[in-house]
Amino acid sequence: MFTEIIIYFYKIFNNLGIAISIFTLSLKILTIPLDYLNFKQQKKMEKLNEKIKEIQKKYKMESKEFTEEIAKFYKQEKVNPFIGIILIVIQFLILAEIYKSINKISKIESINSFFMGIDLNKPSFYFFIPTLIATFLPLISIKNIPKFYYFIFGLVLVVLATQPSAILLYWFLFNILNFIQNLYFKKYIKN
């Protein structure tokens, strides 16, 4: 599905880099409702942090009572702490599909894969550094980052370092758009 969309944009602009950029922007616009939901849940969780700490003190973390009490508390407050994880899984599924799509597109010889002087079908150090920065940029604004985020982002970067620059271009743009979106959410959305 993504292959056809990227090729559609390629046919309009005759440039793979622009096609991927437009595709990324379109995809980001489509995921705004999910991101908004995640943002609202994170804000709720921040407000409820004190009560969660009280429950942790009252019960042993591994106990059945703790599990039941925390589940009851989440239900009462209408909070789903797993939405963030679900969004990360969705993002990885999309990235996997984009990877397959770009590999398919790179085998089409008539595709103009040069963008800003870089062959998007090959790995490029010039795209890797900005991608590295864009990946960790959103983490700057997060308080108390779960340790598994570092592992996930590190793993993604190791994989991306050997991939065609087209994938790095997508990842770079997606993270920059995500960062801008989060700044907007923080500034204009209360509660």
Sequence and secondary structure as in RCSB ss.txt:
>XXXX:A:sequence
MFTEIIIYFYKIFNNLGIAISIFTLSLKILTIPLDYLNFKQQKKMEKLNEKIKEIQKKYKMESKEFTEEIAKFYK
QEKVNPFIGIILIVIQFLILAEIYKSINKISKIESINSFFMGIDLNKPSFYFFIPTLIATFLPLISIKNIPKFYY
FIFGLVLVVLATQPSAILLYWFLFNILNFIQNLYFKKYIKN
>XXXX:A:secstr
 HHHHHHHHHHHHS HHHHHHHHHHHHHHHHHHHHHHHHHHHHHHHHHHHHHHHHHHHS TTSHHHHHHHHHHHH
HHT  TTHHHHHHHHHHHHHHHHHHHHHHHHT TT   EETTEETTS  HHHHHHHHHHHHHHHHT SS  HHHH
HHHHHHHHHHTTS HHHHHHHHHHHHHHHHHHHHHHHH   
